[in-house]
Every structure is written in C-alpha cells, then in structure tokens.
Amino acid sequence: MDFSIIGIKGYYFDLKPSGGKLRSQPEDFYVEEVVEGLEKKDEGNTLVLKLRAKNWEHNRLIRFVARIYHVSQRRVYFSGTKDRRSVKVQYLSIPGVKYRAFNLVDVEVLDHFYLDAPLTVGSHSKNLFRIRVEGADERVFLTNCREVSAKKVIPNFYGPQRFGPLRPVTHLVGREIVKGNFSGAVNLFIGYPGEDRFADLRKEYIDNPDPKVGLEKFPKSLDLERKVMEHLLLKPGDYSGAIKVLPDNLVSMFVHAYQGYVFNKILSRRLELHTPILPGDIYRFGDKTVRVNSINIERIASSFERGVGSPTGLVVGSRVDLAGGKMGEIEDEVLKEEGIRQNDFKIPFGLNSNGERRDLFFRPEDFEFDGSTVKFSLPPGAYATSVMREIMRVDEMANY
C-alpha cells in the first residue's frame, strides 16, 4: 500500500530517491519521550512508570498494565502513543495505586515515582529518535540527509502509525462514525483485510458479517474484534453499542485518524502549489495566530525562512475556522469531496471534536546522521516517518 491511502502525496524537497527500509528489527527504531520539570515524589496521588518496551502495540501495553494494577484502562494515562515495531521509552501514570514489581516480556521498568496528578497527552516536551535504515543508496541517503538537515522544513503529515501501517483502517472506521454509519464502522473494524496475517479471515467476515461464524474462526489474540462480535451476538443489530464496548481511547482514535486523513489530503494539495506562505493563511507564532494578508505577507514569509512559526491547515471539527484565500478553497474542496460538514463532528458518546489548526510544517532539531543511522528530536505530534519519507523518497508504507 502506498501513502495515498492515508491521504499523503508529494514532497517538500526536490531530491533523488535513496530507497531503504525501516524496522528490519525493532531495535532499528528507537524513540524516547523527554518529560521536563517533573517534581518527582516518593509518595503521592499518582504512580508514574517510565517503561522501555520492545515491539508492544500501544493499546495492548495499556491493557496489560491496567490488569496488573487492577484498574480500568481509562485510569492509565499517557503523554503520547508510540510505534509498535520499535524500542520505546515512555511514561504511564495511574492515579490511586502503589508501585508493584511486574514481569512482562520485553518490558522494563526504568524508573517509578509519584506525582500529584496524572500526565496528560502532550506532557512531554519532545521525542528523541534514533533510526537505522537498511538497503538505502548510501551516497544519495547522506546527500538527502544533508539537505534536510540544512533547511529543516518537513511537511507535518500524520504518519502511518496513526492509521495502522499494515492495516490502515482507523480512519475508515472513523469516517463511518462521523457519518453516523455504525454498522459500516463495525464491519470495517472487524473485516477490513489490510496486509496482516489475518487478511483472509477478515475478508471472509466482510463478505459475510456473521458474528457467530466470526467467533468460531477469529483467534483469541484478536480480542477486541471478538468482544465486538460477542456484543452483536447478544444484541443483534446494536452496532452503536458494539462500538461502545471498545476502549474509549481507541474509539477516539478512530475519529482522530479520520481528522488526520482529511488534514493529510489538505496538506498534499497545498504542496502542489510549491509556496510556503499564501494570502489567507492562518499563520501560527507560538500560541498566537495571524491571518496573512497583502500587508504582512513579506514579514511572515521572512519569519518562516528564519524558522519562526508555520502556516496552518484544518483539522476539521465543529468549532474551528477555515483559512481564507487559496488555502481556504483547498480546505473547503476536501470537505466537499469527503461529503462532510464541520457540524458532523458533534458526535455522541463523548466523541465530539471542536477541531483545531495544525502546523503545516515542523522543524526537526538535534539532527545528526552517520552512515545508515539518523538521529533527531521532534515536538509532540510530529512523526518521524514524515522526516524519513522526505529523505528516502519511498512511497510504499511497508518500508516505514
């Protein structure tokens, strides 16, 4: 599958493809959260675990930690989600419990301490990455690294892990939820085939969505799919209820992934214009935004060249402004193509989303490269795959 399936097309730089592949083994992709300013305590209201985990899917890790501490998954708070096929160092926080040692395969507790309140999404200041690429043309790869390192401007696409790199289904499920088609959402969640080892089994279900037959065939490892089918067996036709049996953060992820897909389509269209600043843009300087017009455009373009701020794109929701000018036209066109309106994001089950403006570009820091290994740091919400895609120029998602 290529990146277009998640709305990504085009590049910022004009470079030759180096080729290459990431994650030949999990150790090739290392990511670490940096959380600053914590007032660590020996006792407190909230336990914080600093974990190193290898090859653990985020929601699965949350489920296991929740079971160990006998709490609901909703009570395990985290600052950010991380790639499954990687070695990741991240923080989990759980209110109202005391530390107990535990053993999970390929999970190590690096530190534990207490805080007065749990960490929230985005609590970390940045993510550190160390990535090894296999099979690239080394000369081209290093040339591309030098170019990216010098200019440090990367399109701020939502990366494959937002959607599922082998089975990019989350945005498809989210689209159906936004449109109120819960039966379609359930059937896609269970049956969308993708490229994982259960593809044939899922295709059988999508062709014949019978929960009784599905439960006979789906292995216990697909526990969430089975949970949904068990609900449908008890309450036939209750598709909205079937969605609600899934973890809240997973259902929210469906909607967020669809918002990410729409944003990716908008950014892809914007790259076709080959112009970083346009009249009508909503430009962000830190916590403030400014609309670009004929009077301030040169000053704002100069700021962008100096690495200060970024124009923004629409993360669609019920209460967010569209840009003006050509950018506003792009945003409106994509919403019409998707057949959605901003008010469609007034969703029940606590899934309502106001939307936001997201920077169209980000700038990696601490950029280093040596042979086939690249190191850099990114702000929360920016994807390392977007950096590596600019360098490698491979459009097959399986390579990342």
RASULWO-V5620 format. One line per field, one symbol per residue. ss: DSSP state (a for helix, b for strand, c for the rest). phi: phi as a letter, one per 20 degrees, with the letter a starting at -180 (. if undefined). burial: + if it has 16 or more other ideal C-beta (glycine too) atoms within 10 Angstrom, else -. A space follows every 50 residues. Layout:
ss = ???
phi = ???
burial = ???
This chain:
ss = cbaaaaccccccccccccccbccccaaabbbbbbccccccbccccbbbbb bbbbcccaaaaaaaaaaaccccaaabbbccccccccbbbbbbbbbccccc cccbccbbbbbbbbbccccccccccbbbbbbbcbcccaaaaaaaaaaaaa accbbccccaaacccccccaaaaaaaaacccaaaaaaaaaacccccccaa aaaaaaacccaaaaaaacccccaaaaaaaaaaaaccccaaaaaacccaaa aaaaaaaaaaaaaaaaaaaaaccccccccccbbbbccbbbbcccccaaaa aaaaaccccbbbbbbcccccccccaaaaaaaaaaaaaacccaaaaccccc cccccbbbbcbbccbbbbbbccbbbbbbcccccaaaaaaaaacccbaaac
phi = .efffdndbnceedcefemobemgbgffcdccfdddmfefcfcrfcfdde ddcdmdfgfffgffffffelcfgfedebebecffeadcdbddccfmcdfc fbccgmcceeabaccfbffdgnffeadecccdddneffffgfffffffff elccgeffegffdnfecfdfffffgffgemefffffffgedfflcefdgf fffgfffbfdffffffdffffeffffffffffffcgneffffffffggff fffgffffgffffgffffffffelcfccgngddddmedcceecfedffff fffffendnbfdcfdfafbbfefdlfffffffffffffmccfffeedfmm dgcfnaddgfcccfdlfcbbmddccaccfgnedffffffffemdeefffd
burial = +-+--++++--+--+--++++++--+-++++++-+----------+++++ +-+++++++-++++++-++---+-+++++++++++++++++++++-+--- ------+----++++--++---++-++++++++--+---+++-++--+-- --++++++++++++++++++++++++++---+++++++++++++---+-- ++-++---+-+--+---+---+-+++-++-++-----++--+++-++-++ +++++++++++++++++++++----+++++++++-------+----+--+ +-++----+++++++++--+-+++-+++-++--++--+-+-+-++-+--- +-+-+-++++++++--+-+--+-+-++++--++++++++++++++-+-++
